[in-house]
């Protein structure tokens, strides 16, 4: 019997995406709390990431025009994984603590399990069902929904927005897995950010806030997310989604909520309690079940 081995590069990229994207949530919360307009912050995040990605690829001599085979991945990542995800999550972070935003916006497993079976036709072994169950249960513990006041309208809307962000992310992962591009994900990255920027810009103008508000803390946050966490973290996500089974990647992305909650505790002073330890342990247990080599 041979072991099912997962590519080491994919696992490293998965881990890097977790750290980079999780650190972006408290930074975004700080920017919005300082007065940044959420949708305009999303436009700036996508735009700066687009410029960064084009500049890096230009210096490497690897800029290429997408071909017909690249369009499904480019459009799905640009519209769903970037534009829709940013719009939903940045609006929600004004009403929901950054730690909870990191948790609920990244529960792609809730949506990726049925999509993997129904769309991709993947056979999910029992241990990965266990992994998904552990991961989702860990997210539920971290969320602590029993401790929230659901009578507040903005609380409900914010959490619905975050579920929308997670659904958009999961659908994008499914499209990329089903229709992998001819270009590498690194070469496709700036075009994805360009699609996202072009989608978010008219939405920002339609919300009637001019060109938004840009206090100094928001500009600093934009520099970190736009030049580093955004493009590098998104590239790692895209690479992991291509090189790892969709189920493994989605369970692995559940580490982002735990990391986001830790970063939010350290940077924003959000509450840290036993639910963090228990929920994080359950998520990491799910990741271990999903990534452990199987015998076949």
C-alpha positions, -999 to +999 in steps of 0.1 A: +000+000+000+012+035-008+008+067+012-011+096-001+014+124+002+005+161+001+029+185-016+052+202+010+051+234-010+013+235-008+014+231+029+040+258+034+019+282+012-012+273+032+006+282+065+019+315+050-015+325+038-029+318+073-004+342+090-006+369+064-043+370+060-051+366+097-029+396+105-049+417+081-081+416+102-070+436+133-051+460+109-083+465+089-103+470+122-079+497+133-082+514+099-121+514+100-121+524+137-099+554+128-124+566+102-116+548+070-146+541+047-149+503+045-156+499+007-130+525-002-105+507+020-113+475+000-107+495-032-074+507-020-064+472-007-072+457-041-056+485-061-023+486-042-021+448-043-027+451-081+001+476-085+025+455-063+018+423-082+023+440-116+055+456-105+070+424-091+061+404-122+075+432-144+108+431-126+108+393-129+100+395-166+069+373-162+040+396-172+017+378-196-018+383-210-043+358-198-056+333-224-090+318-228-082+289-204-072+315-177-105+334-177-126+312-154-099+313-126-092+350-132-128+361-131-138+338-102-109+349-080-113+385-089-150+387-085-156+362-056-124+356-037-113+393-038-141+418-046-171+400-030-150+388+000-135+423+006-169+440+003-187+417+026-159+414+052-150+451+053-186+462+058-190+436+085-158+446+104-174+479+114-201+460+134-183+428+144-151+424+164-120+417+143-115+383+159-150+372+150-146+386+115-115+365+110-134+335+122-167+336+104-154+350+070-130+320+067-154+291+074-151+279+038-155+243+049-192+248+056-196+255+018-167+236+003-178+201+016-210+200-005-193+218-034-164+193-035-189+164-036-215+179-060-194+200-083-159+184-083-170+148-077-143+144-051-145+113-028-141+125+007-127+098+030-141+095+065-111+110+082-117+143+063-153+143+072-141+141+108-116+169+101-144+191+087-166+184+117-138+192+142-129+224+123-165+237+121-171+228+158-139+246+167-152+277+148-185+275+167-166+275+200-145+304+189-176+323+177-194+318+211-228+327+195-245+321+229-227+352+242-239+376+216-269+399+216-288+389+185-315+415+190-291+442+177-298+445+139-263+453+129-250+422+147-272+400+126-264+418+093-227+418+100-227+380+106-248+374+074-222+395+055-194+373+068-212+341+058-216+357+023-178+363+023-171+327+032-195+314+005-179+336-021-144+324-011-155+287-012-171+291-047-139+307-060-118+278-047-142+253-064-140+271-098-102+272-096-100+235-087-125+226-115-110+248-142-073+253-134-056+281-154-029+276-180-008+304-164+007+300-130-012+316-102+016+341-097+013+353-133-025+355-129-025+373-096-023+410-108-051+404-133-073+390-105-066+421-084-074+443-115-108+426-118-114+431-081-105+468-083-126+474-114-156+457-096-152+475-063-146+510-076-181+517-090-196+502-059-176+526-037-188+556-058-224+543-057-224+544-019-221+582-021-191+589+000-169+607-025-134+593-025-137+580+011-119+590+043-081+583+047-068+591+081-031+584+087-037+550+105-057+538+075-028+547+051-004+527+072-028+498+073-032+501+035+006+500+030+009+468+050-021+450+034-017+464-001+021+458-005+026+426+016-002+408+032-027+412+004-007+401-027+015+375-010-012+361+011-036+358-018-010+342-040-004+316-013-041+309-010-044+305-048-014+282-049-026+261-020-061+258-036-045+244-068-019+221-053-039+206-024-073+188-024-101+212-019-111+196+014-076+198+028-072+234+017-105+245+032-099+228+065-064+242+066-078+277+060-097+272+092-064+280+110-069+316+098-097+322+124-076+310+153-046+331+141-068+361+135-083+359+170-048+357+185-036+387+165-067+406+175-061+398+211-025+410+209-031+441+188-066+452+199-069+437+234-100+417+225-110+392+251-089+360+254-104+330+272-108+293+274-130+293+243-100+304+223-078+275+236-106+249+231-117+262+197-081+265+184-073+230+195-103+216+177-094+234+145-058+223+146-070+187+153-092+190+122-062+202+101-041+173+114-069+148+104-072+164+069-035+165+062-024+132+077-012+108+049-037+080+042-030+045+031-047+031+000 
